């Protein structure tokens, strides 16, 4: 099997797209691949880590959650929603948000369920980590904030939610920026065994499948998170203060439950909720994304990931794939904020 096929079960990204799927749907005629340090950007150079906080956060009831979120930029500006992944938090965009705000965008950066100041409104709500639930959370937030349409950008689990919204609710998504491409999960692909070397990369998924893993993750969630950062971004010399700012989000009372359920659901070891069955059936078909899209990849991403050619055919609208150079790893917006912000501005003009 090729590395592209290995992407079926890559744990950081959970994508279901494969080289076979790409061949089935064909390559997009409008796609173009580029390597760039700051392709087409109008932003000045910014050193990652220049900003360390967003200032006071806001809270709003949205769907099942009381969502904590950062906001920047003019209230009447075009809206950009930035979605973080695991094991990360809103600080992945701490340098991106002010760049976009300076360009006139209203920037919304929510804590995803199970993170930071976002809380379930009811103790009785199932702590569900499946992909459809996380995407519906974002739609509920848009409804609560009375945002009819936004450019949505994300990476890792946040990139998956962004792709889902673009695929299922294109009327709510003006344009898309997705790190590592088409991330929509297909449970049938996840059941397929891989060669031992590929399975080795998913060690933590097997760990999470055990009760020992649940207890261990609860006890060592910060140590675990730092290890994943080091593996996924091997050339990113982040300091303790940078990690600690994010790690406070892991102290959430539902953090472990959401993470464990997410990975067990992806392995078909835990059930989702019936109310999301119709959405999951649609996602299992690998729906095309028709809106303008830029996909990004760091040149030093330590997480398993597909080559851009494997998923280009999943984007039928105007589309660009860009490789960000300079030792950029999995947490691309925090490691290369200027390039990430530039991609948002560019795709908004498509």
C-alpha positions as CSV (number, residue, x, y, z in Angstrom):
1,X,0.0,0.0,0.0
2,X,1.1,3.5,-0.7
3,X,1.4,6.3,1.8
4,X,-1.7,7.8,0.2
5,X,-3.7,4.6,1.1
6,X,-2.3,4.8,4.6
7,X,-4.1,8.1,5.0
8,X,-7.4,6.2,5.4
9,X,-6.7,5.8,9.1
10,X,-4.3,8.6,10.0
11,X,-5.2,9.4,13.5
12,X,-4.4,13.1,13.5
13,X,-6.5,13.8,10.5
14,X,-8.9,10.9,10.2
15,X,-9.4,11.4,6.4
16,X,-11.2,8.8,4.4
17,X,-9.9,10.0,1.0
18,X,-7.4,7.7,-0.7
19,X,-5.5,7.6,-4.0
20,X,-8.2,5.2,-5.2
21,X,-10.9,7.7,-4.4
22,X,-9.0,10.4,-6.2
23,X,-8.7,8.3,-9.3
24,X,-12.4,7.5,-9.2
25,X,-13.5,11.2,-9.0
26,X,-10.7,12.5,-11.3
27,X,-8.4,15.5,-10.9
28,X,-9.9,18.9,-10.8
29,X,-9.1,20.9,-13.9
30,X,-8.9,24.1,-11.9
31,X,-6.4,22.8,-9.3
32,X,-2.8,24.0,-9.2
33,X,0.0,23.0,-6.9
34,X,2.4,25.5,-5.5
35,X,5.2,25.6,-3.0
36,X,5.4,28.9,-1.1
37,X,6.7,30.7,1.9
38,X,4.1,33.4,1.6
39,X,2.4,33.0,-1.7
40,X,0.4,36.1,-2.8
41,X,0.4,37.5,0.7
42,X,0.0,41.2,1.4
43,X,0.8,40.7,5.1
44,X,4.1,41.9,6.6
45,X,6.4,39.2,8.0
46,X,5.3,38.1,11.5
47,X,7.3,35.9,13.8
48,X,5.2,33.0,15.1
49,X,4.5,33.6,18.8
50,X,4.4,37.4,18.4
51,X,0.9,37.3,20.1
52,X,0.2,35.3,23.2
53,X,-3.5,35.9,23.9
54,X,-6.7,37.1,22.4
55,X,-7.9,39.2,25.3
56,X,-11.3,38.6,27.0
57,X,-13.2,35.7,25.5
58,X,-16.9,35.7,24.8
59,X,-19.6,33.1,25.6
60,X,-22.8,32.3,23.8
61,X,-25.4,29.5,24.0
62,X,-25.4,27.6,20.7
63,X,-27.1,24.3,20.2
64,X,-26.0,21.8,22.9
65,X,-23.2,24.1,24.1
66,X,-22.3,27.3,25.8
67,X,-19.4,28.2,23.4
68,X,-16.3,30.1,24.4
69,X,-14.8,32.0,21.5
70,X,-12.3,34.7,20.7
71,X,-13.4,37.5,18.4
72,X,-11.3,40.1,16.5
73,X,-11.8,42.7,13.8
74,X,-14.7,44.9,12.8
75,X,-18.2,43.6,13.7
76,X,-19.4,44.4,10.1
77,X,-16.5,42.7,8.3
78,X,-16.8,39.6,6.3
79,X,-16.7,36.6,8.7
80,X,-13.9,34.1,9.0
81,X,-14.3,31.1,11.4
82,X,-11.1,29.4,12.4
83,X,-11.4,25.8,13.8
84,X,-8.6,24.1,15.8
85,X,-7.7,20.5,16.1
86,X,-6.4,17.9,18.6
87,X,-4.4,18.2,20.8
88,X,-4.5,22.0,20.2
89,X,-6.8,24.9,21.0
90,X,-7.7,28.4,19.9
91,X,-4.0,29.6,20.4
92,X,-3.2,27.8,17.1
93,X,-4.7,31.0,15.6
94,X,-3.3,33.6,18.0
95,X,-1.1,35.2,15.3
96,X,-3.5,34.5,12.4
97,X,-6.5,36.4,14.0
98,X,-4.9,39.8,14.2
99,X,-3.6,39.6,10.7
100,X,-7.1,38.8,9.3
101,X,-8.6,41.5,11.6
102,X,-6.1,44.1,10.2
103,X,-7.4,43.1,6.7
104,X,-11.0,44.0,7.8
105,X,-12.3,40.5,8.6
106,X,-14.5,39.7,11.6
107,X,-12.7,36.7,13.0
108,X,-14.4,34.0,15.2
109,X,-12.2,31.4,16.9
110,X,-14.3,28.9,19.0
111,X,-13.2,26.3,21.5
112,X,-14.5,23.0,20.1
113,X,-16.6,20.8,22.3
114,X,-14.6,19.4,25.2
115,X,-12.0,22.2,25.2
116,X,-11.4,25.4,27.1
117,X,-14.4,27.5,28.2
118,X,-16.9,25.7,26.0
119,X,-19.4,23.7,28.1
120,X,-22.4,21.4,27.5
121,X,-25.6,23.1,28.6
122,X,-26.9,19.8,30.1
123,X,-25.1,17.2,32.2
124,X,-27.4,14.6,30.5
125,X,-26.0,15.3,27.0
126,X,-24.0,12.4,25.6
127,X,-20.3,13.4,25.3
128,X,-20.1,12.7,21.6
129,X,-16.9,13.1,19.6
130,X,-18.1,11.9,16.2
131,X,-17.5,14.1,13.2
132,X,-21.1,15.1,12.4
133,X,-21.7,16.3,15.9
134,X,-18.6,18.6,15.8
135,X,-19.7,20.1,12.5
136,X,-23.2,20.7,13.7
137,X,-21.7,22.6,16.6
138,X,-20.2,25.1,14.2
139,X,-23.5,25.5,12.3
140,X,-25.3,26.1,15.7
141,X,-22.7,28.7,16.6
142,X,-23.2,30.5,13.3
143,X,-27.0,30.5,13.9
144,X,-26.5,31.9,17.4
145,X,-24.3,34.7,16.2
146,X,-26.6,35.3,13.2
147,X,-23.9,34.6,10.7
148,X,-25.5,33.4,7.5
149,X,-22.3,32.6,5.7
150,X,-18.6,32.6,6.4
151,X,-15.2,31.6,5.1
152,X,-14.2,28.6,7.2
153,X,-10.6,27.5,7.8
154,X,-9.2,24.8,10.0
155,X,-6.7,22.0,10.5
156,X,-6.8,18.5,12.0
157,X,-10.2,17.9,13.6
158,X,-11.1,21.5,12.8
159,X,-10.2,20.9,9.2
160,X,-12.5,18.0,9.1
161,X,-15.4,20.1,10.5
162,X,-14.6,22.8,7.9
163,X,-14.7,20.2,5.1
164,X,-18.0,18.7,6.3
165,X,-19.7,22.2,6.5
166,X,-18.4,23.0,3.0
167,X,-19.7,19.6,1.6
168,X,-23.1,19.4,3.4
169,X,-24.0,23.1,3.9
170,X,-22.3,25.0,1.0
171,X,-24.8,27.8,1.4
172,X,-23.2,28.6,4.8
173,X,-19.6,28.4,3.6
174,X,-18.3,31.0,1.2
175,X,-14.8,29.5,0.9
176,X,-12.6,26.9,2.6
177,X,-9.0,26.6,3.7
178,X,-8.2,23.1,4.9
179,X,-4.8,21.9,6.0
180,X,-4.0,18.4,4.7
181,X,-7.0,18.4,2.3
182,X,-10.2,16.4,2.3
183,X,-10.6,15.1,5.8
184,X,-14.1,13.6,5.9
185,X,-14.1,10.3,7.6
186,X,-15.5,7.0,6.3
187,X,-15.8,4.2,8.9
188,X,-15.7,1.4,6.3
189,X,-12.2,2.6,5.2
190,X,-11.1,2.6,8.8
191,X,-11.8,-1.1,9.2
192,X,-9.3,-2.0,6.5
193,X,-6.0,-3.4,7.9
194,X,-2.7,-1.7,7.0
195,X,0.9,-3.0,6.9
196,X,2.6,-3.1,10.3
197,X,4.7,0.1,9.7
198,X,1.5,2.0,9.0
199,X,-0.4,0.5,11.9
200,X,2.5,1.5,14.2
201,X,1.8,5.2,13.4
202,X,-1.7,4.8,15.0
203,X,-0.4,3.5,18.4
204,X,-2.4,6.0,20.4
205,X,-5.7,4.8,18.8
206,X,-5.0,1.3,20.1
207,X,-4.1,2.9,23.5
208,X,-7.3,4.8,23.5
209,X,-9.3,1.6,22.8
210,X,-8.3,0.2,26.2
211,X,-9.4,1.2,29.7
212,X,-5.7,1.5,30.6
213,X,-5.6,4.2,27.9
214,X,-8.6,6.1,29.2
215,X,-7.1,6.2,32.7
216,X,-3.6,7.0,31.4
217,X,-4.8,9.7,29.1
218,X,-6.7,11.3,31.9
219,X,-3.6,11.2,34.1
220,X,-1.0,12.3,31.5
221,X,-3.1,14.4,29.1
222,X,-0.5,17.2,29.1
223,X,2.5,14.9,28.6
224,X,0.5,13.2,25.9
225,X,-0.3,16.4,24.2
226,X,3.3,17.6,24.2
227,X,4.5,14.3,22.7
228,X,2.0,14.6,19.9
229,X,3.2,18.2,19.2
230,X,6.8,17.0,19.0
231,X,5.9,14.1,16.7
232,X,3.6,16.1,14.4
233,X,5.8,19.1,14.2
234,X,9.4,17.8,14.5
235,X,11.0,21.1,13.4
236,X,8.9,23.4,15.4
237,X,10.9,24.7,18.4
238,X,8.0,25.7,20.6
239,X,8.7,26.7,24.2
240,X,7.0,25.6,27.4
241,X,5.1,28.8,27.7
242,X,3.5,28.3,24.2
243,X,2.5,24.7,25.0
244,X,1.2,25.6,28.5
245,X,-1.1,28.3,27.1
246,X,-2.8,25.6,25.0
247,X,-2.6,22.8,27.6
248,X,-5.0,24.7,30.0
249,X,-7.7,23.8,27.4
250,X,-7.2,20.1,28.2
251,X,-8.3,20.6,31.8
252,X,-11.9,20.7,30.6
253,X,-14.0,18.1,32.6
254,X,-15.2,16.5,29.3
255,X,-11.9,16.6,27.4
256,X,-10.9,13.0,27.9
257,X,-14.4,11.7,27.2
258,X,-14.7,13.6,23.9
259,X,-11.2,12.6,22.7
260,X,-11.7,9.0,23.6
261,X,-15.1,8.8,22.0
262,X,-13.8,10.4,18.9
263,X,-11.1,7.8,18.3
264,X,-13.2,4.9,19.4
265,X,-16.0,6.0,17.1
266,X,-13.6,6.2,14.2
267,X,-12.5,2.6,14.9
268,X,-16.2,1.5,15.1
269,X,-15.6,0.6,18.8
270,X,-18.2,3.2,20.1
271,X,-21.5,4.1,18.6
272,X,-22.5,7.5,17.5
273,X,-25.9,9.0,18.0
274,X,-28.9,8.0,15.8
275,X,-29.8,11.7,15.2
276,X,-26.6,12.1,13.2
277,X,-27.1,8.9,11.1
278,X,-28.4,10.6,8.0
279,X,-25.5,13.1,8.0
280,X,-23.0,10.3,8.4
281,X,-24.5,8.3,5.5
282,X,-24.1,11.4,3.3
283,X,-20.5,11.8,4.5
284,X,-19.7,8.2,3.9
285,X,-20.4,8.8,0.2
286,X,-17.5,11.1,0.0
287,X,-19.4,14.2,-1.2
288,X,-17.6,16.7,-3.5
289,X,-16.8,20.1,-2.2
290,X,-18.0,22.7,-4.7
291,X,-17.0,26.0,-3.1
292,X,-13.6,27.8,-3.7
293,X,-10.9,26.0,-1.7
294,X,-7.2,26.2,-0.8
295,X,-5.6,23.2,0.8
296,X,-2.3,23.7,2.6
297,X,0.4,21.3,3.7
298,X,3.5,21.9,5.7
299,X,6.8,20.5,4.3
300,X,7.7,18.9,7.6
301,X,4.3,17.5,8.7
302,X,5.2,14.6,11.0
303,X,1.6,13.3,11.1
304,X,0.8,10.8,8.3
305,X,-0.9,12.6,5.5
306,X,-1.8,12.1,1.9
307,X,-0.1,13.7,-1.1
308,X,-2.2,16.5,-2.5
309,X,-2.9,14.6,-5.7
310,X,-4.9,12.0,-3.6
311,X,-7.7,14.4,-2.8
312,X,-7.6,17.1,-5.5
313,X,-10.5,15.5,-7.3
314,X,-12.7,16.0,-4.3
315,X,-12.8,19.8,-4.9
316,X,-14.9,20.7,-8.0
317,X,-14.8,24.4,-7.6
318,X,-11.8,26.8,-8.0
319,X,-9.0,25.1,-6.1
320,X,-5.4,25.5,-5.2
321,X,-3.1,23.2,-3.3
322,X,-0.1,24.8,-1.6
323,X,2.9,23.4,0.2
324,X,4.3,25.7,2.9
325,X,8.1,25.5,3.1
326,X,10.4,26.2,6.0
327,X,10.1,23.2,8.3
328,X,6.4,23.7,8.9
329,X,4.6,20.9,10.7
330,X,1.1,19.8,11.5
331,X,0.0,22.8,13.5
332,X,0.3,25.0,10.3
333,X,-1.6,28.1,11.4
334,X,0.5,28.5,14.5
335,X,3.8,27.7,12.8
336,X,3.1,29.7,9.6
337,X,0.5,32.3,10.5
338,X,1.3,34.7,7.7
339,X,0.9,32.0,5.0
340,X,-2.3,30.7,6.6
341,X,-3.9,34.1,6.8
342,X,-2.8,34.9,3.2
343,X,-4.6,31.7,2.1
344,X,-7.8,32.9,3.7
345,X,-7.6,36.3,2.0
346,X,-6.8,34.7,-1.3
347,X,-9.6,32.1,-1.3
348,X,-12.1,34.8,-0.3
349,X,-11.3,36.5,-3.6
350,X,-11.8,33.4,-5.8
